[in-house]
Amino acid sequence: MTFSNDTERLQAAVEDTIQKHWKAYLIEGILLLVLGFGAILLPLLASLTITILLGWLFLISGVAGLAFSFWARKGPGFWWSLISAIIAVIAGIVLIAQPVQGAVTLTLVIGVYFLAEGVATIMYALQHRGRLSERWGWMLAAGVLDILVAFIIISGWPGTAAWAIGLLVGINLVFGGTSLIAMALAARNKA
């Protein structure tokens, strides 16, 4: 009983916050939509930008990891923490210094990820088709689509590095922006 009341109060608070700040969600959605279409139209630039951003994230997290490792050098796992931080720093430096080669490598990793995700999704759909009723077909289709995307990326690699990361991130941004815009407009209409 208490859990249900708490959940309902939390949902009401979230809905109230979204209604109060629907303009912020709308602006964020529009920004994501614009960035998404930009990434789709200029996938190479987006791929290189994302690779450099990822490089900076690795570098910053690696430097923070080094600082923490030395700060807690008496703690358990010091050497593993230190090695992990050094690898992150090296990966960051490589991605920042050589973004084209980094994008090529990341594209291959994404292709392999889509392949593994597709196989896992198909296996899950087939294993649970009796329990998922008609939805298992959608899962099966999603797995097949993942494998198709993986085949396109891997079979054209390294040439696909010029567009794969930027295009995939752009599509994700367009869908995310569209959903935020829809949510904001629905909240505005409710208010």
Order of alpha helices (4+ residues) and beta strands (2+ residues): alpha-alpha-alpha-alpha-alpha-alpha-alpha
